[in-house]
Amino acid sequence: MVIEYIKNYYGNPVFENMPDMNYDKIVSLCKTNPDTGTRINEELMREISSEINLLKLELKSGLNYGDLKDTIEKEIPCIVIYDGRYIKYQLRGPAHAGVVIGFTPLDEIVLNNPWYGSMVEFSKREFIDAWEIYGNSAVFIKLIPQTKVEDYARD
């Protein structure tokens, strides 16, 4: 979801040449197990950053809500790790990932979430309660376009 956003938003030749990441390629790159999901850790961030050298992924924990808002104000989505079951039903469940795509004027968070939909709003309190369960963690994506520009300059 984030790669497609970057390709569509920036829409210039550098980002148009980002590798195609179909479902099977993403599952393979992320070492996703159909039964247990994806283990999100620093090693995975390095591997993805190496494979997609236009992006540098960084996993951070102990964040606050303002950190997410600051990232979105820069128009770069981030991926949050939270308890997807808890946010809806207040029952503990497995870690889940969703892409932060914005905030409402009432300070609700808007997520693109494979379980709940492409633009789902949760109150700040609902989200923080579910996010704290997994250490207030998020994956931040930094764009590194000069790497790809240098590659094309050699061609």
N, C-alpha and C positions, 0 to 999 in steps of 0.2 A: 504494500500500500504506500509506503514511504517512497520507494524508488519511483513508482508511477507518478506520485505527486511531484517529485523533483523534476522528472522528465517533462511533465505537462506544464509546470509552473515556469521553469526556466527556459524551456523551449528554444535553446540555441544549439548550434552544431556540436558543441562540447558535450552537453547533456543528452542530446539525441543519440550519441554514440555510447551511452551507458549500456552495458550488456543486457540483453533480454533475460529476464528472470521469470520464466514460467513456473508454474506450481511445482513440477517435479524438480527443477533446478534449485528452487528455494528449499524444498524439503531435504534435498541432498546436502546442500551447503550448510543448512542449520542442523543437520543430523537429527531431524525430527523423527521421533518414534510415534507411530500411530496410536499406541496405547498410553504412552506417558507424556507425549508432547516434546517440547524443545527445552533443553537445559541452557538457560541464559547465564553466561559467565564471561569473564574477561577473555578467556581463550577463544570463545565463539566470536566475540567482538573483533579480535585480531584477525581471525580467519576470514570473516566477512569483509573487513577493511582491506585485506590483502587481495581477495578475489575481485572486489569492486573498488578499484583504486581511486575512484572519484570521491569515495566516502570514507570518513573515519568515524567509526562507531565507538562510543565510550559509555560504559555502564557506571552509573553513579548511584549511591545510596545515601540515606539520611537527608534527603532534599526537603524543601518546603513547597507549598503551593505556589508561592511567588516565583520560584525557579522555573516552574512549568510555564507560567504566564510570560516570563521574560523571554523564554525560548520561542513561544508562539508569536510574540510581538515582533520577533526577527523573521517571522514567516517561515520557520523551519519546524516541521512537526517532530515530536518526540514520542517514544514508545514507553508507556508506563506499565509497571508490573504490579498487579493488585489481585485481590481475591474477587473473581467475577461472580461467584455465588453469593458472597457476603453482601456485595453492593446491591443485589436485587432482593435477597431473601433473609439476610442477617444470619446465614448459616455458613460455617467455615467450609471452605473448599480448596481446590488446588489453585496454584498461581495461574494467572491469566495475563495476557498482554493486550493492550489496546493503543491506538494511535490518538494522541491529543491533537485535535484539529481546531480548537478554539474555546472561547469562553463567552457566555451570554452576558448581557448588561447586568443581570442579577448575580453574576459571579459563579454561575453553574459551569461545570466543565462539559465540553462536547467531545465525545469520543467516537472514533470509527472502530467498531468492535465486531469481530466476526460472529459473536454469539447474539448480540442485541441489535445490530444494524449499523448503517453507515454514518448516521449523525444522531447519536443518542446523548441526551442531556441528563446529567446527574447533579444533585445539589453538591455544593462544596463539602458539606459535612458527610454525606453518604460516601462520596469518593474518598475523602481523607481517611475515614474509618476503614475502608476496604484496602486502601493503599498502605496504611501503616502496618498491616499484617505482614507484608513482605518488605518491610524496611524502607518505605518511601523511595523505591528504586525506579529509575528510568534509564532508557537508552537514548543518548543524545547523538545526533548525526551532524557531523560537520562536513561541509562541501570542500573538496580539494580539487578544483578544476584545473589548476596548473599542471598537475601530474599528467592528465590526459592531453592537455595542450602540448606539452613537451613530447609525448608519444607521437602525436600527429605531425609535429614539426619535423620529425626524423623521416617521415614517409615521403 
